[in-house]
């Protein structure tokens, strides 16, 4: 299995990071993709990836919740890393739009996202996209690049109508995580009615959004089989099929990963 989205380089894992990685491997999670957050997290993420070659794979991007008035300087500092020959980044991420808690930097988020879309085109890398209370703005800004982009709409939890619209971006998958296991989630119905298994990838978003029966705890990649098990019931198949199909879906998108 592949966890396409986890932040195990952050402080929440300072006490047992290596044990978390070992637990993931023991649970059958053989690859873990690491989306970046901001300038400060790049080096810890790279250091961790370098200690686990063939298992951990970094991305580069500025998270929308970390976009401020200094966004342009942040991106100017980041982009040279993509220009280095043999750089390790498998995608541009975590990038996107988030107007849920605060839209003070709304215009800055839109500008930063647009610039990082340009990176994806320029460096021929997929996108790891974060979107919260910003569906219409997200689709509108991406439409002109529809045929040039690929990637994942991370942590999808929207409506059937939103799923159908996002799947019109033909080289994208929906990232499905712990929310699908929540008792009151409408996501299972949306997946059943509108999303083929060929268009999803697995993720944890650890340390956030732990699936049932771990809800409320710190999330980690070893919980990915709980998400796969729920998806097996939704798609009326077995966990092995979920693991194999979603892993291949991820490898099709993240082509730098062997």
C-alpha positions as a Markdown table, in Angstrom:
| # | Residue | x | y | z |
|---|---|---|---|---|
| 1 | Unk | 0.0 | 0.0 | 0.0 |
| 2 | Unk | 1.0 | 3.6 | -0.6 |
| 3 | Unk | 0.2 | 6.4 | 1.8 |
| 4 | Unk | 0.1 | 9.3 | -0.6 |
| 5 | Unk | -0.1 | 12.0 | 2.0 |
| 6 | Unk | 1.5 | 12.1 | 5.5 |
| 7 | Unk | 3.4 | 14.7 | 7.5 |
| 8 | Unk | 5.5 | 12.5 | 9.7 |
| 9 | Unk | 8.4 | 15.1 | 9.7 |
| 10 | Unk | 6.4 | 17.4 | 12.0 |
| 11 | Unk | 6.8 | 17.8 | 15.7 |
| 12 | Unk | 3.9 | 15.5 | 16.5 |
| 13 | Unk | 6.2 | 12.6 | 15.7 |
| 14 | Unk | 9.3 | 13.8 | 17.5 |
| 15 | Unk | 9.1 | 11.2 | 20.2 |
| 16 | Unk | 8.6 | 8.1 | 18.1 |
| 17 | Unk | 9.1 | 8.9 | 14.4 |
| 18 | Unk | 11.2 | 5.9 | 13.5 |
| 19 | Unk | 8.8 | 3.6 | 15.3 |
| 20 | Unk | 6.0 | 5.1 | 13.3 |
| 21 | Unk | 7.8 | 4.2 | 10.1 |
| 22 | Unk | 8.4 | 0.7 | 11.2 |
| 23 | Unk | 4.8 | 0.2 | 12.2 |
| 24 | Unk | 3.7 | 1.4 | 8.8 |
| 25 | Unk | 6.0 | -1.0 | 7.1 |
| 26 | Unk | 4.8 | -3.8 | 9.3 |
| 27 | Unk | 1.2 | -2.9 | 8.3 |
| 28 | Unk | 2.0 | -3.2 | 4.6 |
| 29 | Unk | 2.6 | 0.4 | 3.8 |
| 30 | Unk | 5.7 | 0.2 | 1.7 |
| 31 | Unk | 5.8 | 3.8 | 0.4 |
| 32 | Unk | 4.9 | 7.1 | 2.1 |
| 33 | Unk | 4.6 | 10.4 | 0.3 |
| 34 | Unk | 5.5 | 13.6 | 2.2 |
| 35 | Unk | 3.8 | 16.9 | 1.2 |
| 36 | Unk | 5.6 | 20.0 | 2.3 |
| 37 | Unk | 4.1 | 22.8 | 4.4 |
| 38 | Unk | 6.4 | 25.8 | 4.3 |
| 39 | Unk | 10.0 | 27.0 | 4.0 |
| 40 | Unk | 10.8 | 25.8 | 7.6 |
| 41 | Unk | 9.6 | 22.2 | 7.0 |
| 42 | Unk | 11.7 | 21.5 | 3.8 |
| 43 | Unk | 14.9 | 20.5 | 5.5 |
| 44 | Unk | 13.4 | 18.2 | 8.2 |
| 45 | Unk | 11.3 | 16.6 | 5.4 |
| 46 | Unk | 14.4 | 16.1 | 3.2 |
| 47 | Unk | 16.5 | 14.8 | 6.1 |
| 48 | Unk | 13.9 | 12.2 | 6.9 |
| 49 | Unk | 13.5 | 11.1 | 3.3 |
| 50 | Unk | 17.2 | 10.7 | 2.8 |
| 51 | Unk | 17.3 | 8.4 | 5.8 |
| 52 | Unk | 14.6 | 6.2 | 4.2 |
| 53 | Unk | 15.4 | 5.9 | 0.5 |
| 54 | Unk | 12.9 | 3.9 | -1.5 |
| 55 | Unk | 10.3 | 4.4 | 1.2 |
| 56 | Unk | 9.8 | 8.1 | 1.8 |
| 57 | Unk | 9.3 | 10.6 | -1.0 |
| 58 | Unk | 9.1 | 14.4 | -0.6 |
| 59 | Unk | 7.1 | 17.1 | -2.3 |
| 60 | Unk | 7.7 | 20.8 | -2.5 |
| 61 | Unk | 5.1 | 23.5 | -2.0 |
| 62 | Unk | 3.6 | 26.2 | 0.2 |
| 63 | Unk | 0.4 | 25.1 | 2.1 |
| 64 | Unk | -2.5 | 27.5 | 1.6 |
| 65 | Unk | -2.9 | 28.0 | 5.3 |
| 66 | Unk | 0.8 | 29.1 | 5.4 |
| 67 | Unk | 0.3 | 31.7 | 2.7 |
| 68 | Unk | 0.9 | 35.3 | 4.0 |
| 69 | Unk | 1.9 | 38.6 | 2.6 |
| 70 | Unk | 5.4 | 37.1 | 2.2 |
| 71 | Unk | 4.2 | 34.4 | -0.2 |
| 72 | Unk | 6.2 | 35.6 | -3.1 |
| 73 | Unk | 9.4 | 35.6 | -1.1 |
| 74 | Unk | 8.6 | 32.1 | 0.1 |
| 75 | Unk | 8.1 | 30.8 | -3.4 |
| 76 | Unk | 11.2 | 32.6 | -4.7 |
| 77 | Unk | 13.2 | 30.7 | -2.0 |
| 78 | Unk | 11.7 | 27.4 | -2.9 |
| 79 | Unk | 11.7 | 27.3 | -6.7 |
| 80 | Unk | 15.5 | 27.0 | -7.1 |
| 81 | Unk | 15.3 | 23.6 | -5.4 |
| 82 | Unk | 13.2 | 22.4 | -8.3 |
| 83 | Unk | 15.9 | 23.7 | -10.7 |
| 84 | Unk | 18.6 | 21.4 | -9.3 |
| 85 | Unk | 19.4 | 18.4 | -11.4 |
| 86 | Unk | 18.3 | 15.2 | -9.8 |
| 87 | Unk | 16.2 | 16.9 | -7.1 |
| 88 | Unk | 14.1 | 14.4 | -5.0 |
| 89 | Unk | 10.7 | 16.0 | -5.2 |
| 90 | Unk | 8.0 | 13.9 | -6.7 |
| 91 | Unk | 5.3 | 16.5 | -6.8 |
| 92 | Unk | 4.3 | 20.1 | -6.2 |
| 93 | Unk | 2.4 | 20.1 | -2.9 |
| 94 | Unk | 0.8 | 20.6 | -0.6 |
| 95 | Unk | -0.8 | 23.6 | -2.5 |
| 96 | Unk | -4.2 | 25.0 | -3.1 |
| 97 | Unk | -6.9 | 27.1 | -1.4 |
| 98 | Unk | -8.4 | 27.2 | 2.1 |
| 99 | Unk | -11.0 | 29.7 | 3.0 |
| 100 | Unk | -12.5 | 27.7 | 5.9 |
| 101 | Unk | -11.2 | 29.5 | 9.0 |
| 102 | Unk | -9.9 | 32.7 | 7.6 |
| 103 | Unk | -9.8 | 34.3 | 4.1 |
| 104 | Unk | -7.6 | 37.3 | 5.1 |
| 105 | Unk | -5.0 | 36.3 | 2.5 |
| 106 | Unk | -7.6 | 35.2 | -0.1 |
| 107 | Unk | -5.9 | 37.1 | -3.0 |
| 108 | Unk | -2.5 | 35.9 | -1.9 |
| 109 | Unk | -3.7 | 32.3 | -1.8 |
| 110 | Unk | -5.1 | 32.6 | -5.3 |
| 111 | Unk | -1.8 | 34.1 | -6.6 |
| 112 | Unk | 0.4 | 31.6 | -4.8 |
| 113 | Unk | -1.7 | 28.7 | -6.1 |
| 114 | Unk | -1.5 | 30.0 | -9.6 |
| 115 | Unk | 2.3 | 30.3 | -9.4 |
| 116 | Unk | 2.6 | 26.8 | -8.1 |
| 117 | Unk | 0.4 | 25.5 | -10.9 |
| 118 | Unk | 3.0 | 27.1 | -13.2 |
| 119 | Unk | 5.7 | 25.1 | -11.4 |
| 120 | Unk | 3.8 | 21.9 | -12.1 |
| 121 | Unk | 3.7 | 22.7 | -15.8 |
| 122 | Unk | 7.2 | 24.0 | -16.0 |
| 123 | Unk | 8.8 | 21.1 | -14.1 |
| 124 | Unk | 6.4 | 18.4 | -15.3 |
| 125 | Unk | 5.3 | 17.3 | -11.9 |
| 126 | Unk | 1.9 | 16.4 | -10.5 |
| 127 | Unk | 0.1 | 18.5 | -7.9 |
| 128 | Unk | -1.0 | 17.6 | -4.4 |
| 129 | Unk | -4.0 | 19.8 | -4.0 |
| 130 | Unk | -5.6 | 21.0 | -0.7 |
| 131 | Unk | -9.1 | 22.6 | -1.1 |
| 132 | Unk | -11.4 | 23.6 | 1.7 |
| 133 | Unk | -14.4 | 25.9 | 1.2 |
| 134 | Unk | -12.9 | 26.9 | -2.1 |
| 135 | Unk | -14.3 | 24.4 | -4.7 |
| 136 | Unk | -15.5 | 27.0 | -7.3 |
| 137 | Unk | -12.3 | 29.1 | -7.1 |
| 138 | Unk | -10.1 | 26.0 | -7.3 |
| 139 | Unk | -11.9 | 24.7 | -10.4 |
| 140 | Unk | -11.9 | 28.1 | -12.1 |
| 141 | Unk | -8.2 | 28.7 | -11.6 |
| 142 | Unk | -7.3 | 25.2 | -12.8 |
| 143 | Unk | -9.5 | 25.0 | -15.9 |
| 144 | Unk | -7.1 | 26.8 | -18.3 |
| 145 | Unk | -4.5 | 24.1 | -17.5 |
| 146 | Unk | -6.8 | 21.1 | -17.6 |
| 147 | Unk | -4.9 | 19.1 | -20.2 |
| 148 | Unk | -1.5 | 19.9 | -18.7 |
| 149 | Unk | -2.0 | 19.0 | -15.1 |
| 150 | Unk | -2.1 | 15.8 | -13.1 |
| 151 | Unk | -2.2 | 15.0 | -9.4 |
| 152 | Unk | -4.4 | 14.3 | -6.4 |
| 153 | Unk | -7.3 | 16.3 | -4.9 |
| 154 | Unk | -6.2 | 15.5 | -1.3 |
| 155 | Unk | -8.7 | 14.7 | 1.5 |
| 156 | Unk | -11.7 | 14.7 | -0.7 |
| 157 | Unk | -14.9 | 14.9 | 1.3 |
| 158 | Unk | -17.2 | 16.9 | -0.9 |
| 159 | Unk | -20.5 | 16.2 | -2.6 |
| 160 | Unk | -21.3 | 13.9 | -5.5 |
| 161 | Unk | -21.6 | 16.9 | -7.8 |
| 162 | Unk | -18.2 | 18.2 | -6.7 |
| 163 | Unk | -16.7 | 14.7 | -7.2 |
| 164 | Unk | -18.0 | 14.6 | -10.8 |
| 165 | Unk | -16.6 | 18.0 | -11.6 |
| 166 | Unk | -13.2 | 17.2 | -10.2 |
| 167 | Unk | -13.0 | 13.9 | -12.1 |
| 168 | Unk | -13.3 | 15.9 | -15.3 |
| 169 | Unk | -9.7 | 16.6 | -14.7 |
| 170 | Unk | -8.8 | 13.3 | -16.3 |
| 171 | Unk | -5.3 | 12.9 | -14.9 |
| 172 | Unk | -6.3 | 13.4 | -11.3 |
| 173 | Unk | -7.4 | 11.1 | -8.5 |
| 174 | Unk | -9.3 | 11.8 | -5.3 |
| 175 | Unk | -7.3 | 11.2 | -2.1 |
| 176 | Unk | -9.4 | 9.2 | 0.3 |
| 177 | Unk | -8.5 | 9.1 | 4.0 |
| 178 | Unk | -10.0 | 8.6 | 7.5 |
| 179 | Unk | -13.1 | 10.7 | 6.8 |
| 180 | Unk | -14.6 | 7.8 | 4.8 |
| 181 | Unk | -14.7 | 5.7 | 8.0 |
| 182 | Unk | -16.6 | 8.3 | 10.1 |
| 183 | Unk | -20.1 | 7.2 | 11.1 |
| 184 | Unk | -21.9 | 10.2 | 9.7 |
| 185 | Unk | -19.8 | 10.6 | 6.6 |
| 186 | Unk | -21.6 | 10.9 | 3.3 |
| 187 | Unk | -18.4 | 10.0 | 1.4 |
| 188 | Unk | -19.2 | 6.3 | 1.0 |
| 189 | Unk | -22.4 | 7.1 | -0.9 |
| 190 | Unk | -20.6 | 9.6 | -3.1 |
| 191 | Unk | -17.9 | 7.1 | -3.9 |
| 192 | Unk | -20.4 | 4.4 | -4.7 |
| 193 | Unk | -22.5 | 6.5 | -6.9 |
| 194 | Unk | -19.9 | 8.6 | -8.8 |
| 195 | Unk | -16.2 | 7.6 | -8.3 |
| 196 | Unk | -14.7 | 4.5 | -9.9 |
| 197 | Unk | -11.9 | 2.7 | -8.0 |
| 198 | Unk | -9.6 | 3.6 | -10.8 |
| 199 | Unk | -9.8 | 7.3 | -9.7 |
| 200 | Unk | -8.9 | 7.1 | -6.0 |
| 201 | Unk | -5.7 | 6.9 | -4.0 |
| 202 | Unk | -5.2 | 6.1 | -0.3 |
| 203 | Unk | -3.9 | 8.7 | 2.3 |
| 204 | Unk | -3.8 | 9.3 | 6.0 |
| 205 | Unk | -3.0 | 13.0 | 6.2 |
| 206 | Unk | -1.3 | 12.0 | 9.5 |
| 207 | Unk | -1.1 | 13.3 | 12.1 |
| 208 | Unk | -4.7 | 14.5 | 11.3 |
| 209 | Unk | -8.0 | 12.7 | 10.7 |
| 210 | Unk | -7.4 | 9.3 | 12.1 |
| 211 | Unk | -9.9 | 6.7 | 10.9 |
| 212 | Unk | -12.2 | 4.7 | 13.0 |
| 213 | Unk | -11.5 | 3.0 | 15.4 |
| 214 | Unk | -8.6 | 5.4 | 16.1 |
| 215 | Unk | -10.6 | 8.6 | 15.7 |
| 216 | Unk | -9.4 | 11.3 | 18.1 |
| 217 | Unk | -5.9 | 9.9 | 18.3 |
| 218 | Unk | -2.8 | 11.0 | 16.4 |
| 219 | Unk | -3.1 | 9.5 | 12.9 |
| 220 | Unk | -0.2 | 7.5 | 11.4 |
| 221 | Unk | 0.4 | 5.5 | 8.2 |
| 222 | Unk | -0.1 | 2.1 | 10.0 |
| 223 | Unk | -3.8 | 3.0 | 10.1 |
| 224 | Unk | -4.0 | 2.9 | 6.3 |
| 225 | Unk | -5.4 | -0.7 | 6.2 |
| 226 | Unk | -8.5 | 0.6 | 8.2 |
| 227 | Unk | -9.2 | 3.0 | 5.3 |
| 228 | Unk | -8.6 | 0.2 | 2.8 |
| 229 | Unk | -11.0 | -2.1 | 4.6 |
| 230 | Unk | -13.8 | 0.5 | 4.5 |
| 231 | Unk | -13.2 | 1.0 | 0.8 |
| 232 | Unk | -13.4 | -2.8 | 0.3 |
| 233 | Unk | -16.9 | -2.7 | 1.6 |
| 234 | Unk | -17.9 | 0.3 | -0.4 |
| 235 | Unk | -16.6 | -1.2 | -3.7 |
| 236 | Unk | -17.7 | -4.8 | -2.8 |
| 237 | Unk | -14.2 | -6.2 | -3.2 |
| 238 | Unk | -11.3 | -7.3 | -1.0 |
| 239 | Unk | -8.6 | -5.3 | 0.7 |
| 240 | Unk | -5.9 | -6.7 | -1.6 |
| 241 | Unk | -7.7 | -5.4 | -4.6 |
| 242 | Unk | -8.1 | -2.0 | -3.0 |
| 243 | Unk | -4.3 | -1.9 | -2.1 |
| 244 | Unk | -3.2 | -3.0 | -5.5 |
| 245 | Unk | -5.5 | -0.8 | -7.5 |
| 246 | Unk | -4.9 | 2.4 | -5.4 |
| 247 | Unk | -1.1 | 1.8 | -5.4 |
| 248 | Unk | -1.1 | 1.5 | -9.2 |
| 249 | Unk | -3.2 | 4.6 | -9.4 |
| 250 | Unk | -0.7 | 6.5 | -7.3 |
| 251 | Unk | 2.3 | 5.3 | -9.3 |
| 252 | Unk | 0.6 | 6.3 | -12.6 |
| 253 | Unk | 0.3 | 9.8 | -11.2 |
| 254 | Unk | 3.6 | 10.1 | -9.4 |
| 255 | Unk | 5.8 | 8.9 | -12.2 |
| 256 | Unk | 9.1 | 9.7 | -10.5 |
| 257 | Unk | 8.4 | 7.0 | -7.9 |
| 258 | Unk | 9.8 | 3.6 | -9.0 |
